[in-house]
Amino acid sequence: MDKLKLLIWGIFVLAVNLFAEPSAKPTTESQTSSDNAASVEDIAFSHVSVSIEGGEVYPFGDLIDAVDNSFYGGLGLRYAYWENVDGIVMIHYTYFEPREDKVPYDGVHQVMGKVGLDWRLPLISPVVIGAGFACNWTRADYEEEDRPEFSDVGGTLTDNETEFGWFARLKLNFFNHKKYHVGFNIMWEEIWTLPKRSDMLYAGLYIERDLW
């Protein structure tokens, strides 16, 4: 009788152990996924910076014959997105003065918006490369009563133009002081205009401040 009791207890303990192991696995997996999610949340938006920037825009291709080089200025937002990867949002403004023998406008207003990602090179920490999407809003500067021949909707830049494209950039930070950073920003932009693409090179200096 005692041997029977021992056998029953042995079977019960074995059964408990066998069923306990599978039930423990989901708990471990859920804890792992929870830890991974926590690490993502710890990185995303853990760091946010704002910046001001100014520099010069250099047109390429057919634009060289249409407009002169122009100064630009704008604002930027940078936030931590992933390890060594930052999200970026930028908005710039420039005023192009056309070559009088090529373009019959007094000037062209252009607002450039960009969103993308920056990758901080681990081996060369001051160097950052980035890329993303661009959206430009453009409008010719002229008085309609003086130039009625340019008032046709859709025919010229007088009715506003919005174009999309892409950009790539190289960012070099050369000065740091507490929450402030100073560096160079060089960008290549291609806008998908028709019948040909519009290419521009930006070269500017930025001042950035960490918010947190």
C-alpha positions as CSV (number, residue, x, y, z in Angstrom):
1,M,0.0,0.0,0.0
2,D,2.8,2.3,0.9
3,K,4.5,1.5,-2.4
4,L,1.3,2.3,-4.3
5,K,1.1,5.7,-2.5
6,L,4.7,6.5,-3.4
7,L,4.0,5.5,-7.1
8,I,0.9,7.7,-7.3
9,W,2.8,10.7,-5.7
10,G,5.7,10.1,-8.2
11,I,3.3,10.1,-11.2
12,F,1.6,13.3,-9.8
13,V,4.9,15.1,-9.4
14,L,6.1,14.1,-12.8
15,A,2.8,15.2,-14.4
16,V,3.0,18.6,-12.7
17,N,6.6,19.1,-14.0
18,L,5.7,18.1,-17.5
19,F,2.8,20.5,-17.7
20,A,4.6,23.3,-15.9
21,E,7.4,23.6,-18.5
22,P,5.2,24.4,-21.5
23,S,3.1,26.9,-19.5
24,A,6.3,28.7,-18.4
25,K,7.5,29.3,-22.0
26,P,4.8,31.9,-23.1
27,T,5.6,33.8,-19.9
28,T,9.3,34.0,-20.8
29,E,8.6,35.0,-24.4
30,S,6.1,37.7,-23.3
31,Q,8.7,39.0,-20.9
32,T,11.3,39.1,-23.7
33,S,9.0,40.9,-26.1
34,S,8.0,43.3,-23.3
35,D,11.7,44.0,-22.6
36,N,12.2,44.7,-26.3
37,A,9.3,47.0,-26.5
38,A,10.5,48.8,-23.4
39,S,13.9,49.3,-25.1
40,V,12.3,50.8,-28.2
41,E,10.2,53.2,-26.1
42,D,13.3,54.2,-24.2
43,I,15.1,55.2,-27.4
44,A,12.2,56.8,-29.4
45,F,11.9,60.5,-28.6
46,S,14.4,60.1,-25.7
47,H,16.3,63.0,-27.3
48,V,14.9,66.0,-29.2
49,S,16.7,69.0,-30.7
50,V,15.8,72.2,-32.6
51,S,18.0,74.1,-35.0
52,I,18.3,77.2,-37.1
53,E,20.2,77.1,-40.4
54,G,21.4,79.4,-43.2
55,G,23.4,79.0,-46.3
56,E,23.3,79.1,-50.1
57,V,21.4,77.1,-52.8
58,Y,23.2,76.2,-56.0
59,P,21.0,75.2,-59.0
60,F,22.2,72.5,-61.4
61,G,21.2,71.4,-64.8
62,D,18.8,73.6,-66.8
63,L,18.2,75.6,-63.6
64,I,21.6,77.2,-63.9
65,D,20.4,79.1,-67.0
66,A,17.1,80.1,-65.3
67,V,18.0,81.4,-61.8
68,D,21.0,82.6,-59.9
69,N,22.4,81.1,-56.6
70,S,20.4,82.2,-53.6
71,F,20.6,82.4,-49.9
72,Y,18.3,80.3,-47.7
73,G,17.2,80.0,-44.1
74,G,15.1,77.7,-42.0
75,L,14.4,75.6,-39.0
76,G,14.9,72.0,-38.1
77,L,13.8,69.3,-35.7
78,R,15.7,66.2,-34.8
79,Y,14.5,63.4,-32.5
80,A,15.9,60.0,-31.5
81,Y,14.2,57.2,-33.5
82,W,16.4,54.2,-33.1
83,E,19.9,53.4,-32.0
84,N,22.2,55.6,-34.0
85,V,19.2,56.7,-36.1
86,D,17.4,60.0,-35.8
87,G,14.2,61.3,-37.4
88,I,14.5,64.8,-39.0
89,V,12.0,67.5,-40.1
90,M,13.2,70.6,-41.9
91,I,11.6,73.6,-43.5
92,H,13.5,76.3,-45.4
93,Y,12.8,79.4,-47.5
94,T,14.6,81.0,-50.3
95,Y,14.0,83.7,-52.9
96,F,15.4,83.0,-56.4
97,E,16.3,85.9,-58.6
98,P,15.9,84.7,-62.2
99,R,18.2,85.6,-65.1
100,E,16.3,88.4,-66.9
101,D,17.2,87.0,-70.3
102,K,15.7,83.6,-69.5
103,V,12.8,84.0,-67.1
104,P,10.3,86.9,-67.3
105,Y,9.7,87.1,-63.5
106,D,10.8,89.5,-60.8
107,G,11.6,86.6,-58.6
108,V,10.4,83.2,-57.3
109,H,9.4,82.4,-53.7
110,Q,10.2,78.8,-52.6
111,V,9.4,77.0,-49.4
112,M,11.2,73.6,-49.0
113,G,9.9,71.0,-46.6
114,K,11.8,67.8,-45.8
115,V,11.3,64.6,-43.7
116,G,13.7,61.8,-43.4
117,L,16.2,59.8,-41.3
118,D,19.8,60.5,-40.2
119,W,22.3,57.8,-39.4
120,R,25.1,58.7,-37.0
121,L,28.1,56.7,-38.2
122,P,29.4,54.8,-35.1
123,L,33.1,54.8,-36.2
124,I,33.1,58.5,-37.2
125,S,30.8,60.1,-34.6
126,P,30.9,63.8,-36.0
127,V,29.7,62.6,-39.4
128,V,26.0,62.0,-40.1
129,I,24.4,60.9,-43.4
130,G,20.7,61.1,-44.1
131,A,18.0,60.9,-46.7
132,G,14.3,61.4,-47.1
133,F,11.4,63.0,-49.0
134,A,11.1,66.6,-50.1
135,C,8.1,68.8,-50.9
136,N,8.6,72.3,-52.4
137,W,6.0,75.0,-52.8
138,T,6.9,77.7,-55.4
139,R,5.3,80.9,-56.6
140,A,6.4,83.5,-59.0
141,D,6.8,87.1,-57.8
142,Y,5.1,89.6,-60.1
143,E,2.2,92.0,-60.3
144,E,-0.7,90.7,-62.2
145,E,-1.9,94.1,-63.4
146,D,1.6,94.7,-64.8
147,R,1.9,91.4,-66.6
148,P,-1.5,90.1,-67.6
149,E,0.1,87.7,-70.1
150,F,1.2,85.4,-67.2
151,S,-2.2,85.1,-65.5
152,D,-3.3,81.9,-67.1
153,V,-4.0,79.2,-64.5
154,G,-1.7,76.2,-64.8
155,G,0.5,77.9,-67.4
156,T,3.1,79.4,-65.2
157,L,4.3,79.6,-61.6
158,T,1.9,82.4,-60.9
159,D,-0.8,79.9,-59.8
160,N,1.5,78.2,-57.2
161,E,3.3,75.0,-57.8
162,T,3.9,72.0,-55.4
163,E,6.4,69.4,-56.4
164,F,7.8,66.3,-54.6
165,G,11.2,64.7,-54.7
166,W,14.0,63.3,-52.5
167,F,17.1,64.5,-50.8
168,A,20.3,63.2,-49.3
169,R,22.6,65.0,-46.9
170,L,25.9,65.0,-45.1
171,K,26.0,66.6,-41.7
172,L,29.3,67.5,-39.9
173,N,29.2,68.6,-36.3
174,F,32.4,70.5,-35.4
175,F,31.6,72.3,-32.2
176,N,29.8,71.3,-29.0
177,H,29.1,73.2,-25.8
178,K,26.7,71.8,-23.2
179,K,23.3,71.7,-25.0
180,Y,24.5,73.6,-28.1
181,H,26.0,72.2,-31.4
182,V,27.3,73.9,-34.5
183,G,28.1,72.3,-37.8
184,F,27.9,72.1,-41.6
185,N,24.9,70.7,-43.5
186,I,25.3,69.8,-47.2
187,M,22.3,68.5,-49.1
188,W,21.5,67.3,-52.6
189,E,17.9,67.6,-53.7
190,E,16.1,66.3,-56.7
191,I,12.6,67.4,-57.4
192,W,10.4,65.4,-59.8
193,T,9.4,68.2,-62.1
194,L,8.5,67.7,-65.8
195,P,9.7,67.4,-68.4
196,K,13.1,67.3,-66.6
197,R,14.2,66.9,-63.0
198,S,15.2,69.9,-60.9
199,D,18.5,69.4,-59.0
200,M,19.9,71.7,-56.3
201,L,22.8,71.7,-53.9
202,Y,22.5,73.2,-50.4
203,A,25.5,74.2,-48.3
204,G,24.7,75.8,-44.9
205,L,25.7,76.3,-41.3
206,Y,23.4,75.3,-38.5
207,I,23.2,76.0,-34.7
208,E,21.3,73.3,-32.7
209,R,20.0,73.2,-29.2
210,D,19.0,70.1,-27.2
211,L,15.6,70.3,-25.6
212,W,16.0,67.0,-23.7
